[in-house]
Amino acid sequence: MASSNFIDYVKINCRSGAGGAGSVHFRREKHTPKGGPDGGDGGRGGHIILRGNSQLWTLLHLKYRKHIKAENGTAGEGGRRSGAQGEDVILEVPLGTIAREPDSSKKLAEITEDGQEIILFAGGRGGLGNDHFKSSTQQAPYYAQTGEAGLEEWVVLELKLLADVGLVGFPNAGKSTLLSVLSAARPEIADYPFTTLVPNLGVVAYRDYKSFVMADIPGIIEGASQGKGLGLRFLRHIERNSVLLFMIPATTEDIRQEYNTLLNELREFNPELMDKTRLLAITKTDLVDNTALTQLKKSLPKKVPVAFISSVSQQGLDELKDIIWQSLTTTAPV
């Protein structure tokens, strides 16, 4: 899929519908010349609603809808007839979408489940008709309420991919290749050092019909947390992953140093990422001999489960899935 099709950030103007005005009306029939007030209420204005859709994975369909307007409610009528309710506008969004205020970044809503609905901006209430204002001292009220105005605000929709496992690594660590081997996902890979152009999700089949979702996050470079490269734009997707799988090629000169650099980039971006379970995959083991593998094992980080894999020769992939599944079903972080 082309990189332009992945949109994880949009800013749109939303206006909920205004409520309809209440009616000023009096009952006038042939045999009831002095009938009382019977003005109906105005209809509610339409809401702007977010709805989760598990079939979506991008905000592309909203990129060019800069102005979202819900329908106004209609005015009430005589005979205590209420006005029609304005039609709601439902914005279907991928799971993991957050709505924020543009200036303060205050979170307004968060969609995490398929079919979940949240009213982002409520429509205005309809005004009460004059039937509500009659009393023993005011038997013929010549007034009714106007409808309540709708809300009009700019809002930012931001997508953070929901996945069980997030792949973390520098460019060319083999993340995209691993995802393509373990799942049906076919990431688009660039021919320059930034590797993957967009985040990709894949469902990985496990034993006894179990499965888990893996996210390939575009390659981080040193300084990504300060905005260098593509990393800063996509680092937020890692916040939603239950387990972080660090991937470092076996051909790397100093594996421990590279691991610490990756860890530091995540820490700089969001210190809470340090609380997530971490795993380590040493990739491209088909490119080194057994003697080199024995040597590099001495420099590996302590207390982090490690798998030695080759996506090309498909070595160690079952062991890797075992380690991932065990981590996903264990609550205590590594």
Kinemage of the C-alpha trace (Angstrom):
@kinemage 1
@onewidth
@group {chain A} dominant
@subgroup {mainchain}
@vectorlist {calphas} color= white
{ca met a 1} P 0.000 0.000 0.000
{ca ala a 2} L 1.324 3.430 -0.886
{ca ser a 3} L 2.592 5.553 1.947
{ca ser a 4} L 0.213 8.391 1.055
{ca asn a 5} L -2.685 6.130 2.038
{ca phe a 6} L -1.658 6.045 5.683
{ca ile a 7} L -2.938 9.115 7.499
{ca asp a 8} L -2.689 9.153 11.300
{ca tyr a 9} L -3.360 12.849 11.977
{ca val a 10} L -6.162 15.126 10.745
{ca lys a 11} L -7.531 18.478 11.884
{ca ile a 12} L -11.180 19.135 11.142
{ca asn a 13} L -13.826 21.718 11.974
{ca cys a 14} L -16.971 20.244 13.510
{ca arg a 15} L -20.317 21.937 13.976
{ca ser a 16} L -23.166 20.178 15.706
{ca gly a 17} L -26.727 21.097 14.764
{ca ala a 18} L -28.709 23.871 16.433
{ca gly a 19} L -31.928 23.010 18.198
{ca gly a 20} L -35.203 24.036 16.582
{ca ala a 21} L -37.292 26.838 18.069
{ca gly a 22} L -40.319 26.129 20.198
{ca ser a 23} L -43.686 27.044 18.692
{ca val a 24} L -45.997 29.840 19.787
{ca his a 25} L -49.415 28.496 18.828
{ca phe a 26} L -52.941 28.427 20.197
{ca arg a 27} L -55.607 25.853 19.676
{ca arg a 28} L -58.226 27.251 17.297
{ca glu a 29} L -61.109 24.981 16.397
{ca lys a 30} L -64.674 25.645 15.319
{ca his a 31} L -66.195 24.795 18.666
{ca thr a 32} L -63.218 25.939 20.749
{ca pro a 33} L -62.639 29.585 19.809
{ca lys a 34} L -60.524 30.273 22.888
{ca gly a 35} L -58.389 27.166 23.038
{ca gly a 36} L -55.198 27.317 25.099
{ca pro a 37} L -51.563 27.294 23.993
{ca asp a 38} L -50.440 24.142 22.221
{ca gly a 39} L -47.098 25.084 20.699
{ca gly a 40} L -44.768 22.097 20.353
{ca asp a 41} L -41.076 21.830 21.173
{ca gly a 42} L -38.267 22.267 18.694
{ca gly a 43} L -36.233 19.243 17.636
{ca arg a 44} L -32.727 18.557 18.923
{ca gly a 45} L -29.813 19.430 16.680
{ca gly a 46} L -27.700 16.622 15.262
{ca his a 47} L -24.694 15.290 17.183
{ca ile a 48} L -21.159 14.768 15.866
{ca ile a 49} L -20.362 11.189 16.880
{ca leu a 50} L -17.180 9.110 16.721
{ca arg a 51} L -17.675 5.399 16.084
{ca gly a 52} L -14.978 2.720 16.226
{ca asn a 53} L -14.548 0.571 13.125
{ca ser a 54} L -12.111 -2.333 13.319
{ca gln a 55} L -11.994 -2.524 9.504
{ca leu a 56} L -10.277 0.875 9.277
{ca trp a 57} L -6.577 1.428 9.983
{ca thr a 58} L -6.089 4.979 8.728
{ca leu a 59} L -7.776 8.402 8.868
{ca leu a 60} L -7.411 8.853 5.119
{ca his a 61} L -11.190 9.072 4.569
{ca leu a 62} L -11.292 12.192 6.771
{ca lys a 63} L -8.251 13.940 5.326
{ca tyr a 64} L -10.256 16.023 2.858
{ca arg a 65} L -13.364 16.541 4.991
{ca lys a 66} L -12.236 19.748 6.673
{ca his a 67} L -15.729 20.858 7.716
{ca ile a 68} L -18.206 18.474 9.318
{ca lys a 69} L -21.717 19.849 9.856
{ca ala a 70} L -24.646 18.113 11.521
{ca glu a 71} L -28.218 18.981 10.638
{ca asn a 72} L -30.243 21.537 12.614
{ca gly a 73} L -33.424 20.531 14.398
{ca thr a 74} L -36.682 21.921 13.011
{ca ala a 75} L -39.142 24.170 14.808
{ca gly a 76} L -42.079 22.868 16.785
{ca glu a 77} L -45.626 23.152 15.502
{ca gly a 78} L -49.108 23.629 16.824
{ca gly a 79} L -51.011 20.742 18.314
{ca arg a 80} L -48.025 20.058 20.558
{ca arg a 81} L -46.153 18.566 17.615
{ca ser a 82} L -42.405 18.495 18.181
{ca gly a 83} L -39.965 19.459 15.472
{ca ala a 84} L -37.815 16.849 13.760
{ca gln a 85} L -34.462 15.961 15.252
{ca gly a 86} L -31.449 16.970 13.204
{ca glu a 87} L -29.614 14.059 11.604
{ca asp a 88} L -26.452 13.018 13.453
{ca val a 89} L -23.117 12.823 11.662
{ca ile a 90} L -21.200 9.642 12.503
{ca leu a 91} L -17.471 9.678 11.861
{ca glu a 92} L -16.127 6.143 11.663
{ca val a 93} L -12.541 5.937 12.846
{ca pro a 94} L -9.938 3.196 13.430
{ca leu a 95} L -9.484 1.720 16.871
{ca gly a 96} L -6.884 3.727 18.747
{ca thr a 97} L -8.147 7.126 17.579
{ca ile a 98} L -7.946 10.002 20.067
{ca ala a 99} L -9.734 13.350 19.690
{ca arg a 100} L -7.921 16.362 21.140
{ca glu a 101} L -8.306 20.116 21.383
{ca pro a 102} L -5.828 21.635 18.886
{ca asp a 103} L -4.371 24.274 21.226
{ca ser a 104} L -4.282 22.619 24.647
{ca ser a 105} L -4.004 18.985 23.418
{ca lys a 106} L -6.683 18.125 25.986
{ca lys a 107} L -8.148 14.698 25.264
{ca leu a 108} L -11.824 14.854 24.351
{ca ala a 109} L -12.501 11.231 23.434
{ca glu a 110} L -10.768 7.915 22.793
{ca ile a 111} L -11.999 5.022 20.662
{ca thr a 112} L -10.667 1.582 21.562
{ca glu a 113} L -13.475 -0.873 20.673
{ca asp a 114} L -15.322 -1.834 17.514
{ca gly a 115} L -18.761 -0.205 17.458
{ca gln a 116} L -17.961 2.092 20.383
{ca glu a 117} L -19.708 5.447 20.014
{ca ile a 118} L -18.840 8.723 21.726
{ca ile a 119} L -20.653 12.017 21.212
{ca leu a 120} L -17.875 14.423 20.331
{ca phe a 121} L -20.071 17.524 20.033
{ca ala a 122} L -23.685 17.399 21.178
{ca gly a 123} L -26.415 19.037 19.164
{ca gly a 124} L -28.288 21.960 20.686
{ca arg a 125} L -31.466 21.277 22.631
{ca gly a 126} L -34.751 22.195 21.039
{ca gly a 127} L -36.656 25.135 22.536
{ca leu a 128} L -39.815 24.570 24.553
{ca gly a 129} L -43.097 25.539 22.955
{ca asn a 130} L -45.543 27.945 24.638
{ca asp a 131} L -47.561 24.997 25.905
{ca his a 132} L -44.948 24.637 28.675
{ca phe a 133} L -45.409 28.174 29.953
{ca lys a 134} L -49.131 28.267 30.658
{ca ser a 135} L -50.162 28.743 34.257
{ca ser a 136} L -53.089 29.964 36.309
{ca thr a 137} L -51.794 33.510 36.013
{ca gln a 138} L -50.488 33.213 32.447
{ca gln a 139} L -53.086 31.375 30.431
{ca ala a 140} L -52.022 32.679 27.023
{ca pro a 141} L -48.225 32.928 26.868
{ca tyr a 142} L -47.106 34.538 23.616
{ca tyr a 143} L -43.549 33.312 23.848
{ca ala a 144} L -41.495 30.141 23.479
{ca gln a 145} L -37.840 29.244 23.766
{ca thr a 146} L -35.438 29.553 20.903
{ca gly a 147} L -33.376 26.484 20.130
{ca glu a 148} L -29.974 26.072 21.711
{ca ala a 149} L -27.070 26.789 19.381
{ca gly a 150} L -24.860 23.934 18.242
{ca leu a 151} L -21.150 23.714 19.027
{ca glu a 152} L -18.487 24.618 16.495
{ca glu a 153} L -14.889 23.710 17.262
{ca trp a 154} L -11.713 22.563 15.564
{ca val a 155} L -10.589 19.138 16.703
{ca val a 156} L -7.521 17.003 16.056
{ca leu a 157} L -7.972 13.288 15.427
{ca glu a 158} L -4.810 11.319 16.143
{ca leu a 159} L -4.382 7.610 15.523
{ca lys a 160} L -2.250 5.404 17.745
{ca leu a 161} L -2.162 1.866 16.424
{ca leu a 162} L -3.448 -0.816 18.764
{ca ala a 163} L -1.188 -3.871 18.708
{ca asp a 164} L 0.060 -6.537 21.104
{ca val a 165} L 3.673 -6.307 19.951
{ca gly a 166} L 5.526 -3.285 18.623
{ca leu a 167} L 8.730 -3.759 16.651
{ca val a 168} L 11.454 -1.309 17.658
{ca gly a 169} L 14.727 -0.931 15.822
{ca phe a 170} L 16.964 1.198 13.691
{ca pro a 171} L 16.506 1.229 9.906
{ca asn a 172} L 17.309 -2.062 8.188
{ca ala a 173} L 16.914 -4.088 11.389
{ca gly a 174} L 14.626 -6.511 9.564
{ca lys a 175} L 11.298 -5.442 11.103
{ca ser a 176} L 9.345 -5.339 7.852
{ca thr a 177} L 10.772 -8.638 6.686
{ca leu a 178} L 9.848 -10.321 9.965
{ca leu a 179} L 6.278 -9.005 9.779
{ca ser a 180} L 5.904 -10.205 6.185
{ca val a 181} L 7.169 -13.682 7.124
{ca leu a 182} L 5.046 -14.080 10.267
{ca ser a 183} L 1.812 -12.578 8.912
{ca ala a 184} L -0.058 -11.766 5.716
{ca ala a 185} L 1.059 -8.128 5.920
{ca arg a 186} L 3.122 -6.850 3.017
{ca pro a 187} L 4.889 -3.691 4.203
{ca glu a 188} L 6.157 -1.255 1.608
{ca ile a 189} L 9.896 -0.939 2.085
{ca ala a 190} L 11.882 2.007 0.807
{ca asp a 191} L 15.251 1.700 -0.916
{ca tyr a 192} L 16.863 4.223 1.415
{ca pro a 193} L 17.832 4.014 5.103
{ca phe a 194} L 14.425 4.971 6.545
{ca thr a 195} L 13.065 1.520 5.544
{ca thr a 196} L 9.323 1.242 6.182
{ca leu a 197} L 7.427 4.293 5.022
{ca val a 198} L 4.362 3.800 7.234
{ca pro a 199} L 3.371 1.694 10.263
{ca asn a 200} L 1.925 -1.698 9.360
{ca leu a 201} L -0.159 -4.200 11.293
{ca gly a 202} L -0.132 -7.950 10.888
{ca val a 203} L -1.943 -10.798 12.634
{ca val a 204} L 0.482 -13.543 13.643
{ca ala a 205} L -0.940 -17.043 13.965
{ca tyr a 206} L 0.115 -19.017 17.024
{ca arg a 207} L -0.572 -22.492 18.320
{ca asp a 208} L -4.080 -23.855 18.980
{ca tyr a 209} L -5.687 -21.153 16.806
{ca lys a 210} L -4.350 -18.355 18.986
{ca ser a 211} L -3.011 -15.175 17.433
{ca phe a 212} L -1.591 -11.763 18.292
{ca val a 213} L -1.235 -8.447 16.468
{ca met a 214} L 2.217 -7.161 15.578
{ca ala a 215} L 2.992 -3.569 14.530
{ca asp a 216} L 5.963 -2.629 12.387
{ca ile a 217} L 6.894 0.940 13.350
{ca pro a 218} L 9.070 2.943 10.907
{ca gly a 219} L 12.749 2.779 11.793
{ca ile a 220} L 14.010 5.029 14.544
{ca ile a 221} L 17.241 6.963 14.151
{ca glu a 222} L 19.293 8.468 16.924
{ca gly a 223} L 17.642 11.776 17.794
{ca ala a 224} L 14.148 10.673 16.745
{ca ser a 225} L 12.712 11.856 20.076
{ca gln a 226} L 13.931 15.360 19.162
{ca gly a 227} L 12.257 15.215 15.761
{ca lys a 228} L 14.961 13.771 13.519
{ca gly a 229} L 13.970 11.443 10.713
{ca leu a 230} L 10.570 9.773 10.625
{ca gly a 231} L 10.752 8.407 14.153
{ca leu a 232} L 9.039 11.227 16.062
{ca arg a 233} L 5.984 11.082 13.848
{ca phe a 234} L 5.484 7.387 14.529
{ca leu a 235} L 6.878 6.948 18.032
{ca arg a 236} L 3.419 7.598 19.477
{ca his a 237} L 2.198 4.325 17.955
{ca ile a 238} L 4.537 2.444 20.293
{ca glu a 239} L 2.619 3.827 23.294
{ca arg a 240} L -0.274 1.442 22.564
{ca asn a 241} L 1.747 -1.774 22.307
{ca ser a 242} L 1.685 -4.235 25.192
{ca val a 243} L 5.138 -5.662 24.452
{ca leu a 244} L 8.096 -4.000 22.736
{ca leu a 245} L 10.285 -6.264 20.643
{ca phe a 246} L 13.686 -4.674 20.066
{ca met a 247} L 15.343 -5.893 16.885
{ca ile a 248} L 19.101 -5.628 16.312
{ca pro a 249} L 21.043 -7.340 13.494
{ca ala a 250} L 23.682 -9.882 14.476
{ca thr a 251} L 26.123 -7.951 12.293
{ca thr a 252} L 25.927 -4.882 14.563
{ca glu a 253} L 29.295 -3.890 15.989
{ca asp a 254} L 28.044 -3.162 19.535
{ca ile a 255} L 24.644 -4.699 20.255
{ca arg a 256} L 24.410 -3.471 23.842
{ca gln a 257} L 25.147 0.108 22.795
{ca glu a 258} L 22.528 0.004 20.048
{ca tyr a 259} L 19.973 -1.429 22.453
{ca asn a 260} L 20.698 1.351 24.975
{ca thr a 261} L 20.418 3.995 22.244
{ca leu a 262} L 17.000 2.689 21.205
{ca leu a 263} L 15.933 2.555 24.828
{ca asn a 264} L 17.050 6.132 25.374
{ca glu a 265} L 15.048 7.389 22.382
{ca leu a 266} L 11.899 5.827 23.822
{ca arg a 267} L 12.670 7.208 27.288
{ca glu a 268} L 13.158 10.708 25.894
{ca phe a 269} L 9.884 10.491 24.008
{ca asn a 270} L 7.810 9.090 26.886
{ca pro a 271} L 9.305 7.788 30.166
{ca glu a 272} L 6.244 5.569 30.681
{ca leu a 273} L 7.442 3.358 27.844
{ca met a 274} L 10.081 2.050 30.254
{ca asp a 275} L 7.321 0.213 32.125
{ca lys a 276} L 6.446 -1.957 29.143
{ca thr a 277} L 7.647 -5.521 28.735
{ca arg a 278} L 10.753 -5.655 26.556
{ca leu a 279} L 12.067 -8.494 24.408
{ca leu a 280} L 15.104 -8.659 22.155
{ca ala a 281} L 15.479 -10.371 18.783
{ca ile a 282} L 18.932 -10.710 17.257
{ca thr a 283} L 18.159 -10.720 13.533
{ca lys a 284} L 19.999 -11.790 10.378
{ca thr a 285} L 21.793 -14.602 12.186
{ca asp a 286} L 22.248 -16.314 8.814
{ca leu a 287} L 24.933 -13.715 8.067
{ca val a 288} L 27.274 -14.713 10.925
{ca asp a 289} L 28.897 -17.989 11.959
{ca asn a 290} L 28.502 -19.831 15.253
{ca thr a 291} L 31.725 -18.420 16.657
{ca ala a 292} L 30.504 -14.856 16.123
{ca leu a 293} L 27.145 -15.714 17.690
{ca thr a 294} L 28.871 -17.101 20.762
{ca gln a 295} L 30.863 -13.906 21.125
{ca leu a 296} L 27.953 -11.525 20.753
{ca lys a 297} L 25.937 -13.385 23.403
{ca lys a 298} L 28.396 -12.047 25.956
{ca ser a 299} L 27.402 -8.445 25.176
{ca leu a 300} L 23.627 -8.877 25.371
{ca pro a 301} L 21.512 -6.863 27.843
{ca lys a 302} L 20.757 -8.684 31.061
{ca lys a 303} L 17.249 -9.756 32.185
{ca val a 304} L 15.740 -9.346 28.705
{ca pro a 305} L 14.476 -12.505 26.949
{ca val a 306} L 16.416 -12.981 23.718
{ca ala a 307} L 15.643 -14.860 20.504
{ca phe a 308} L 18.127 -15.466 17.686
{ca ile a 309} L 16.335 -15.386 14.354
{ca ser a 310} L 16.710 -15.199 10.602
{ca ser a 311} L 13.588 -14.177 8.695
{ca val a 312} L 15.223 -15.185 5.409
{ca ser a 313} L 16.012 -18.754 6.485
{ca gln a 314} L 13.094 -18.735 9.001
{ca gln a 315} L 15.332 -19.921 11.817
{ca gly a 316} L 14.226 -19.328 15.405
{ca leu a 317} L 10.800 -17.922 14.476
{ca asp a 318} L 8.822 -20.497 16.494
{ca glu a 319} L 10.992 -19.809 19.533
{ca leu a 320} L 10.402 -16.084 19.051
{ca lys a 321} L 6.627 -16.572 18.941
{ca asp a 322} L 6.831 -18.680 22.107
{ca ile a 323} L 8.689 -15.881 23.923
{ca ile a 324} L 6.225 -13.256 22.687
{ca trp a 325} L 3.182 -15.292 23.691
{ca gln a 326} L 4.605 -15.984 27.135
{ca ser a 327} L 5.235 -12.261 27.599
{ca leu a 328} L 1.717 -11.350 26.475
{ca thr a 329} L 0.182 -13.749 28.957
{ca thr a 330} L 2.425 -12.621 31.846
{ca thr a 331} L 1.361 -9.472 33.672
{ca ala a 332} L 4.696 -8.693 35.314
{ca pro a 333} L 6.964 -6.544 33.114
{ca val a 334} L 10.442 -7.744 32.267
